Amino acid sequence: MFAAAMLAVGAGPSSGAAQERPWTPLPSPQSSWCPDGLCQAESLTPLFRALDGRWGGVVRVVQFGDSHTAGRLITDALEARLRARFPRRDIRIEPIGEVGVTLNDLAGRNLPLLDASPDLIVLEYGVNEGFDDTLYPAAYERLLRAQIARLRAEAPGAALLILGAPEAMRGDGDGGGVCPDDPERRWNSPPMLAVVRGVQGRVAADTGVAFWDWRGRMGGDCSAHRLTLGAEPLMRGDHVHFTAAGADWVGGLLYEDMMTAGRAWYARGGR
């Protein structure tokens, strides 16, 4: 049952890819935006009920997104941890992603045909929008609100989770970088990326959708540069995409924040 699994705070996967790289070389950064990384975490009740098992044995998750979703590494890391924590549940995460796309891509997609409605729908967009200096924020907000409304109409029993756009940078080489570990002052975070992230967080709060502060949990300012450094970098040199180890780390952070929210849900009596 959910209680036994969730209250075992120190428990986790005992084997598999999720444990291949220890976390000790890197701290677990805290979010200053969302308590324990997740805002509106109570809206994830459909997911927690499915994990509990009293409402069925299958947990269905669909994630739409860009290259972070298409690569499957982050969703695989999350799925591996959930399966290890809830071995009696049949956990199925279906990532639907494409390299280079924005939220506009979601408008042309339908939910996949499943044997039942999903328990959780994850939206992972924002980085490509953030690199578009011509983006019109008001239009982006209207699109996001419209897609939330559409998905709720198509899957009224599902929880929705927006993964806030992570920190990412571009190497303009104009000497305007501010990161202390960047002696050439090359790397900058596109200003529009913060705007996109702000829209995502505001819309999630207004509509009661769960929001994960990905940027905060990976370390905030300059984290996309710091994570490229060291013997085992967690981000690739493009300062946008994660290495395999980094993707596993990100999936683990999301998992831990979900479990923290799940324990709070259980403590409230499953509400």
C-alpha positions as CSV (number, residue, x, y, z in Angstrom):
1,M,0.0,0.0,0.0
2,F,0.9,3.6,-0.5
3,A,1.4,4.2,3.3
4,A,4.1,1.6,3.8
5,A,6.0,2.7,0.7
6,M,5.7,6.4,1.2
7,L,6.5,6.5,4.9
8,A,9.7,4.7,4.3
9,V,11.5,8.0,3.8
10,G,15.0,6.5,3.4
11,A,13.9,3.7,1.1
12,G,14.6,3.7,-2.6
13,P,15.6,1.6,-5.5
14,S,18.0,-1.2,-4.4
15,S,19.4,-1.8,-7.8
16,G,19.3,-0.7,-11.4
17,A,20.3,2.5,-13.3
18,A,18.8,4.8,-10.7
19,Q,21.6,3.9,-8.2
20,E,24.6,3.6,-10.6
21,R,25.8,7.2,-9.8
22,P,25.9,8.3,-6.2
23,W,24.6,11.7,-5.5
24,T,27.2,12.7,-2.9
25,P,29.4,14.7,-5.2
26,L,26.5,17.1,-5.8
27,P,24.2,18.7,-3.3
28,S,20.4,18.7,-3.6
29,P,19.7,22.4,-4.2
30,Q,16.6,23.8,-2.6
31,S,13.9,25.7,-4.4
32,S,13.2,29.2,-3.2
33,W,10.0,29.3,-5.3
34,C,8.1,26.1,-4.4
35,P,8.2,24.4,-1.0
36,D,10.0,21.1,-1.4
37,G,10.3,21.8,-5.1
38,L,6.6,21.4,-6.0
39,C,4.0,24.2,-6.0
40,Q,0.3,23.1,-5.9
41,A,1.4,19.6,-5.0
42,E,-2.0,18.8,-3.6
43,S,-3.3,18.7,-7.1
44,L,-1.3,15.5,-7.7
45,T,-3.9,13.5,-5.8
46,P,-4.9,11.4,-8.8
47,L,-1.3,10.2,-9.1
48,F,-1.0,9.5,-5.3
49,R,-4.3,7.5,-5.4
50,A,-3.0,5.4,-8.3
51,L,0.2,4.8,-6.5
52,D,-1.7,3.8,-3.3
53,G,-3.2,1.0,-5.1
54,R,-6.6,1.0,-3.5
55,W,-8.0,2.5,-6.7
56,G,-6.3,0.1,-9.1
57,G,-3.0,-1.6,-9.9
58,V,-1.9,0.4,-13.0
59,V,-0.3,3.9,-12.8
60,R,-0.5,5.7,-16.2
61,V,1.6,8.8,-16.8
62,V,1.9,10.6,-20.1
63,Q,4.6,13.3,-20.7
64,F,4.6,15.7,-23.6
65,G,7.7,17.8,-24.3
66,D,10.8,18.7,-26.2
67,S,14.3,17.0,-26.4
68,H,14.4,16.4,-22.6
69,T,11.3,14.2,-23.1
70,A,12.4,12.7,-26.4
71,G,15.6,11.5,-25.0
72,R,13.7,9.4,-22.4
73,L,16.5,9.4,-19.9
74,I,14.8,11.6,-17.3
75,T,11.5,9.8,-17.6
76,D,13.3,6.5,-17.4
77,A,15.0,7.5,-14.2
78,L,11.7,8.6,-12.7
79,E,10.0,5.4,-13.8
80,A,12.8,3.2,-12.4
81,R,12.6,4.8,-9.0
82,L,8.8,4.6,-8.9
83,R,8.8,1.0,-9.9
84,A,11.3,0.2,-7.2
85,R,9.4,2.0,-4.5
86,F,6.0,0.6,-5.6
87,P,6.8,-2.9,-6.8
88,R,3.1,-4.0,-6.7
89,R,2.0,-1.2,-9.0
90,D,2.2,-1.5,-12.8
91,I,3.8,1.9,-13.5
92,R,3.8,3.1,-17.2
93,I,5.3,6.4,-18.2
94,E,4.9,7.2,-21.9
95,P,7.1,10.1,-23.1
96,I,5.9,11.9,-26.2
97,G,8.6,14.3,-27.2
98,E,10.4,15.8,-30.2
99,V,13.6,17.7,-30.5
100,G,13.3,21.5,-31.0
101,V,9.5,21.8,-30.4
102,T,7.7,24.3,-28.3
103,L,4.2,24.3,-26.7
104,N,2.8,24.9,-30.1
105,D,3.5,21.2,-30.9
106,L,1.2,20.1,-28.1
107,A,-1.7,21.9,-29.7
108,G,-1.6,19.5,-32.6
109,R,-1.3,16.3,-30.4
110,N,-4.0,14.2,-28.8
111,L,-3.6,12.1,-25.8
112,P,-2.4,8.6,-26.7
113,L,-4.9,5.8,-26.8
114,L,-4.6,4.0,-23.5
115,D,-6.6,1.3,-21.8
116,A,-7.8,3.9,-19.3
117,S,-7.4,7.7,-18.7
118,P,-3.9,8.7,-17.5
119,D,-3.4,9.5,-13.8
120,L,-0.9,12.2,-14.6
121,I,-0.1,14.4,-17.6
122,V,3.3,16.1,-17.5
123,L,4.1,19.2,-19.7
124,E,7.8,19.7,-20.3
125,Y,8.3,22.7,-22.5
126,G,9.9,26.1,-22.3
127,V,13.6,25.9,-23.2
128,N,13.1,26.4,-26.9
129,E,10.6,29.2,-26.2
130,G,13.1,30.8,-23.9
131,F,15.7,30.9,-26.7
132,D,13.3,32.8,-29.0
133,D,13.9,36.5,-28.4
134,T,10.8,37.3,-30.5
135,L,8.4,35.3,-28.3
136,Y,5.3,37.2,-27.4
137,P,4.7,36.3,-23.7
138,A,1.0,37.2,-23.7
139,A,0.4,34.9,-26.6
140,Y,2.4,32.1,-24.9
141,E,0.3,32.5,-21.8
142,R,-3.0,32.2,-23.8
143,L,-1.7,29.1,-25.5
144,L,-0.7,27.5,-22.2
145,R,-4.0,28.2,-20.6
146,A,-5.8,26.9,-23.6
147,Q,-3.8,23.6,-23.5
148,I,-4.5,23.1,-19.8
149,A,-8.2,23.6,-20.4
150,R,-8.1,21.2,-23.3
151,L,-6.3,18.4,-21.5
152,R,-8.6,18.8,-18.5
153,A,-11.6,18.3,-20.8
154,E,-10.0,15.3,-22.5
155,A,-8.8,13.7,-19.2
156,P,-10.9,15.1,-16.4
157,G,-9.6,12.6,-13.9
158,A,-5.9,13.3,-14.5
159,A,-3.5,15.4,-12.5
160,L,-1.5,18.0,-14.5
161,L,2.2,18.8,-13.8
162,I,4.2,21.5,-15.5
163,L,8.0,21.1,-15.3
164,G,9.2,24.6,-15.1
165,A,11.8,25.4,-17.8
166,P,15.3,24.4,-16.4
167,E,18.3,26.7,-16.4
168,A,19.9,26.8,-19.8
169,M,22.5,29.1,-21.4
170,R,23.9,30.1,-24.7
171,G,27.5,31.0,-25.5
172,D,27.2,34.3,-27.2
173,G,30.9,35.1,-26.6
174,D,30.2,38.8,-26.1
175,G,31.9,38.9,-22.8
176,G,28.7,39.6,-20.9
177,G,28.7,36.4,-18.9
178,V,28.3,36.6,-15.1
179,C,29.2,33.1,-13.9
180,P,32.2,33.0,-11.6
181,D,33.5,29.8,-13.1
182,D,33.4,31.3,-16.7
183,P,36.6,33.2,-17.0
184,E,35.9,34.1,-20.6
185,R,32.5,35.5,-19.5
186,R,30.9,33.6,-22.5
187,W,27.8,32.0,-21.1
188,N,24.4,33.8,-20.5
189,S,20.9,32.6,-19.8
190,P,18.5,34.1,-22.4
191,P,16.3,36.8,-20.8
192,M,13.2,35.3,-22.4
193,L,13.8,32.0,-20.5
194,A,13.0,33.7,-17.2
195,V,9.9,35.2,-18.7
196,V,8.7,31.9,-20.0
197,R,9.3,30.3,-16.6
198,G,7.4,33.1,-14.9
199,V,4.4,32.6,-17.1
200,Q,4.5,28.9,-16.4
201,G,4.5,29.4,-12.7
202,R,1.8,32.0,-12.7
203,V,-0.5,30.1,-14.9
204,A,0.0,26.9,-12.9
205,A,-0.9,28.8,-9.7
206,D,-3.9,30.4,-11.3
207,T,-5.3,27.1,-12.7
208,G,-4.4,24.8,-9.8
209,V,-1.8,22.8,-11.7
210,A,1.2,21.4,-10.0
211,F,4.5,23.1,-10.9
212,W,8.0,21.8,-10.4
213,D,10.8,24.3,-10.0
214,W,13.3,22.5,-12.1
215,R,15.7,25.5,-12.3
216,G,15.7,26.0,-8.5
217,R,16.3,22.3,-7.9
218,M,19.3,22.2,-10.3
219,G,20.9,25.1,-8.5
220,G,19.5,28.3,-9.9
221,D,21.7,31.0,-11.5
222,C,24.6,29.7,-13.5
223,S,23.8,26.1,-12.7
224,A,23.7,25.2,-16.4
225,H,27.4,26.2,-16.5
226,R,28.5,24.7,-13.1
227,L,27.0,21.4,-14.1
228,T,29.2,21.2,-17.2
229,L,32.3,21.2,-15.0
230,G,34.2,18.5,-13.1
231,A,35.3,15.0,-13.9
232,E,31.7,13.8,-14.3
233,P,29.7,16.7,-15.7
234,L,25.9,16.5,-15.4
235,M,25.3,18.8,-18.4
236,R,26.7,18.7,-21.9
237,G,28.9,21.5,-23.2
238,D,25.9,23.1,-25.0
239,H,24.7,24.1,-21.5
240,V,21.1,23.0,-22.5
241,H,21.1,19.2,-22.5
242,F,22.0,16.8,-19.6
243,T,24.4,13.9,-19.7
244,A,23.1,10.5,-18.9
245,A,24.3,10.9,-15.3
246,G,22.7,14.3,-15.2
247,A,19.4,13.1,-16.5
248,D,19.4,10.3,-13.9
249,W,20.1,13.0,-11.2
250,V,17.2,15.2,-12.5
251,G,14.8,12.3,-12.5
252,G,15.9,11.5,-9.0
253,L,15.2,15.0,-7.8
254,L,11.7,15.0,-9.3
255,Y,11.1,11.6,-7.8
256,E,12.1,12.8,-4.3
257,D,9.9,15.9,-4.5
258,M,7.0,13.7,-5.6
259,M,7.5,11.4,-2.7
260,T,7.7,14.3,-0.3
261,A,4.4,15.6,-1.6
262,G,3.0,12.1,-1.4
263,R,3.9,11.7,2.2
264,A,2.1,15.0,2.9
265,W,-0.9,13.8,1.0
266,Y,-1.0,10.6,3.1
267,A,-0.6,12.6,6.3
268,R,-3.6,14.7,5.4
269,G,-5.7,11.5,5.1
270,G,-5.4,11.1,1.4
271,R,-6.7,14.5,0.5
